[in-house]
Amino acid sequence: MIRVTTFKDRSVAVFGLGASGAATVRALEAGGASVAAWDDSEAGRKAAADSGATLVDLATADWSGFTALVLAPGVPLTHPEPHWTVVKAQAAGIEIIGDIELFFRERAAVCPQSPVVAITGTNGKSTTTALVAHILRQFGNDVEMGGNIGRAVLTLEPPAVNRIHVLELSSFQIDLAPSADPTVAVLLNVTPDHIDRHGTVEHYAEVKRRLVEKAQDAAVVGVDDDWCIAIADRLQEAGTNVRRISVRGAVADGISAHDAKLFEHDRERADLNGIATLRGAHNWQNAAAAVAAVEALPARFRESGDLQAALQSFPGLPHRLEVVMKIGPVDFINDSKATNADSTEKALASFPGDIYWIAGGKPKAGGITTLASYFPRIAKAYLIGEAAEEFAATLGGAVTFERSGTLDVAVRRAAADALEAGKPGSVVLLSPACASYDQFKNFEVRGDAFKRLVAELAGEKARP
């Protein structure tokens, strides 16, 4: 755990007592702060109280005694309207920050030379974060990974000169971390997302820009969308060391990828062919960003590493193009983390055809209209959840589909059709292009349900 000493002997309000909020309470108290903890849910309050936190009803508290409000990243800061705790904090004139800000302030206080790689972007940030951490570990380094992936940042080991923190940061977390100044910052891409929380795509992109503009040594920026091209150019004009990455063409000052290979100028750096966990152009971008980020760190962290071997041993992430198993000639792929069309596009682009596609859930703005160019690759679609009718209208006569309703029905129907066709290289692909909240708690639960259903199906097929 990281003890937060920068609020020693001061009173801090903490709202939102999920995993990161509970860790924040413990870290502040361990550093000598007085913490008033609260949550809108009774379950959150009970769990915090059971762990020893001091509960204070912030709705009736005297805010003049607080130095800061530490807000959980899932709580609205600005849109669709500020949370009531934000209103109270603003009225009291106190700062509103998050646990990532606490991490960077503690780093500045106790070990400012501690290396940090921070990764953000609309899509690909989890895979890139995991890959950066994996490469650095394979190179023999002491690596702590967390933030928006895995563990809450304040549960990690503290900053140290020879310890590298690799952090995935969402736009919500960056919005609450004005002091975030990683050694190397990565911005993969920007496409419209979370507009309900940021108001406009312009504001969303601006929040992402904040992270890379404060990079101490280098900013790694994907330049395959207009937002990021503008950000990279702006950073370079301001004197930032910018490393560009692209899967659409060569770059003069970074790493490009094509035909499953990474290039720096005309020199091949790595070959991704045959690495199932880095399949598809979107993963080529992730790999290019990871390599650029690792190589932007001081040389001592990469002197004895074998980059090709590290890439080949990358295990991938659960729920992101995860190969669950093969039944007969059919691969079953869990891509539950694809909660929007842009992410699902990456999955559909990774397979040349014979895709039995399970899609649907709680729809997002725009639906799946942008996926039309991939419809010829889809043998049949199986629609579930609230989005079923909307997706059916989009697919129209272009793709054969059925309204399966629920995931269990969709898995069985897709498996039956794919196995009956019996084509080598065919896939049953769960890539919903939707949030999970209509039928599942989160995308992890949805993906785990898919894996369980496939395992049950495989067991049935194995019986004599």
Beta strands, then each sheet from edge to edge (+ up, - down):
strand 1: 11-15
strand 2: 34-38
strand 3: 68-71
strand 4: 95-97
strand 5: 116-120
strand 6: 142-147
strand 7: 163-168
strand 8: 184-187
strand 9: 218-222
strand 10: 242-246
strand 11: 254-258
strand 12: 261-264
strand 13: 267-271
strand 14: 322-327
strand 15: 330-334
strand 16: 355-360
strand 17: 378-384
strand 18: 401-405
strand 19: 427-430
sheet 1: 2+ 1+ 3+ 4+
sheet 2: 6+ 7+ 5+ 8+ 9+ 10+ 11+ 12- 13+
sheet 3: 14+ 15- 19- 16- 17- 18-
end
